[in-house]
């Protein structure tokens, strides 16, 4: 059996939802929807948008969670969010946070206004070093990387450039295919 590599499973950059870093959040959501419509129906839907600089290089990845956090400005006032991500939380804590920080109390109409005005360059963060994987990495290495990390996708590199994105859903599908064919 030949070795499966990241290159075999990744979605090439040209086939993924992308926007320039000066785009608005609304434009990013529209780009995601447009990319979803061009997908092969047998493929999993995209769950992120890649953000590009003026030279077309990937400078960030905007996830569904990033979008939700961006449209609720009071998340910026919540202290200790990183600790919560690692340690968990109770239903009572969630309710207390909603009330204490006035989260999700504004009318939904304000989401439209905020999404149309908020520039990605105002909040997008550069990917961390552990968010990248080489296109020649094996399926085993990629699976391990996704299992131990907090990401649902990894940016695939070819030399110094991002060539595509490797999604947990594609790795999982490949593993299931292998299991079924045993």
C-alpha positions in Angstrom: 0.0 0.0 0.0 1.4 3.4 -0.9 1.8 6.0 1.8 -0.9 8.7 1.9 0.4 12.2 2.2 -1.1 15.5 3.2 -0.8 16.6 -0.5 -3.2 13.7 -1.4 -5.9 15.0 1.0 -5.6 18.8 1.1 -7.9 21.2 -0.6 -5.7 23.4 -2.8 -5.6 27.1 -2.1 -7.2 27.9 -5.4 -10.3 25.8 -4.5 -10.8 27.2 -1.0 -12.7 30.3 0.2 -10.3 33.3 0.3 -10.6 37.0 0.9 -8.2 39.9 1.1 -7.3 41.0 4.6 -9.0 44.4 4.0 -12.3 42.7 3.3 -15.2 43.1 5.8 -16.6 40.3 7.8 -19.7 40.3 5.6 -17.6 39.9 2.5 -15.8 37.0 4.1 -19.1 35.3 4.9 -20.2 35.8 1.3 -16.9 34.4 0.0 -17.5 31.3 2.1 -21.0 30.8 0.8 -19.8 31.3 -2.8 -17.0 28.7 -2.3 -19.5 26.2 -0.8 -21.6 26.4 -4.0 -18.7 25.4 -6.2 -17.8 22.4 -4.1 -18.1 18.8 -5.4 -21.1 17.5 -3.5 -19.1 14.5 -2.3 -16.6 16.8 -0.4 -17.1 18.3 3.0 -18.1 21.9 3.2 -15.5 24.5 4.1 -15.5 25.7 7.7 -13.0 28.5 7.4 -12.0 31.3 5.1 -8.3 32.0 4.3 -7.2 35.6 4.5 -4.7 36.8 2.0 -2.3 39.8 1.9 -1.8 42.0 -1.2 0.6 39.5 -2.7 -1.9 36.6 -2.3 -0.1 35.0 0.6 -2.1 33.5 3.5 -1.9 35.7 6.5 -4.7 34.2 8.6 -7.5 31.7 8.8 -11.0 32.9 9.8 -13.0 30.1 11.4 -16.7 29.9 12.2 -15.9 30.5 15.8 -13.8 33.5 15.0 -16.8 35.0 13.1 -19.1 34.5 16.1 -16.6 36.0 18.5 -16.0 39.0 16.2 -19.7 40.0 15.9 -20.0 40.0 19.7 -17.7 42.8 20.9 -18.2 42.0 24.6 -16.1 38.8 24.3 -13.1 41.2 24.3 -14.0 42.1 27.9 -14.2 38.5 29.2 -11.1 37.7 31.1 -9.6 34.2 31.2 -11.2 32.9 28.0 -8.0 31.0 27.3 -8.2 29.2 30.7 -11.8 28.3 30.0 -10.9 26.7 26.6 -8.4 24.4 28.4 -10.2 23.7 31.6 -13.9 23.4 30.7 -16.9 25.1 32.3 -20.2 24.4 33.9 -23.7 25.4 32.6 -24.0 27.8 35.5 -20.7 29.5 34.6 -22.0 29.9 31.0 -25.2 31.6 32.2 -23.2 33.8 34.6 -20.9 34.9 31.8 -23.8 35.7 29.5 -25.3 38.0 32.2 -22.2 39.5 33.7 -20.7 40.5 30.3 -24.0 41.2 28.5 -23.2 38.7 25.8 -25.7 38.2 22.9 -28.2 40.7 24.3 -28.1 43.2 21.4 -30.7 43.0 18.7 -29.7 40.7 15.8 -30.0 43.6 13.4 -26.8 45.0 14.9 -25.0 41.9 13.7 -25.6 43.0 10.1 -24.3 46.5 10.7 -21.2 45.2 12.6 -20.4 42.6 9.9 -20.6 45.2 7.2 -18.2 47.5 9.0 -15.7 45.2 10.7 -12.5 44.8 8.7 -10.7 41.5 9.0 -7.4 43.3 9.3 -8.8 44.7 12.6 -8.9 41.4 14.3 -7.4 38.6 12.2 -4.4 36.9 13.8 -1.4 35.4 12.1 -1.5 31.5 12.3 0.7 30.0 15.0 3.7 27.9 14.1 1.8 24.7 15.1 -1.0 25.5 12.6 1.2 24.5 9.6 2.0 21.1 8.1 4.2 20.2 5.2 2.5 18.8 2.1 4.8 15.7 2.2 3.8 14.7 5.8 2.2 11.3 6.1 -1.4 10.6 7.0 -0.3 9.4 10.4 1.7 12.5 11.1 -1.3 14.7 10.0 -3.7 12.7 12.1 -1.5 13.0 15.2 -1.1 16.8 14.6 -4.9 17.3 14.4 -5.6 15.0 17.4 -3.2 16.7 19.8 -3.8 20.3 18.6 -6.8 22.6 19.0 -7.4 23.1 15.2 -9.9 21.6 12.9 -7.7 22.3 9.9 -4.0 23.0 9.2 -2.4 25.2 6.6 -0.4 23.0 4.2 3.0 24.4 3.1 5.0 23.8 0.0 8.4 25.4 0.7 7.7 28.8 2.3 4.2 29.2 0.8 0.8 27.9 1.8 -0.4 25.5 -0.9 -3.7 24.5 0.6 -5.6 23.5 3.7 -5.9 20.1 5.4 -9.2 19.6 7.2 -9.9 17.2 10.0 -13.0 16.1 8.1 -10.9 14.9 5.1 -8.4 13.1 7.3 -11.3 11.4 9.2 -13.0 10.4 5.9 -9.7 8.9 4.7 -9.3 6.9 7.9 -12.9 5.6 7.7 -12.2 4.6 4.0 -9.2 2.6 5.1 -11.2 1.0 7.9 -14.0 0.0 5.6 -11.6 -1.5 3.1 -9.8 -3.7 5.6 
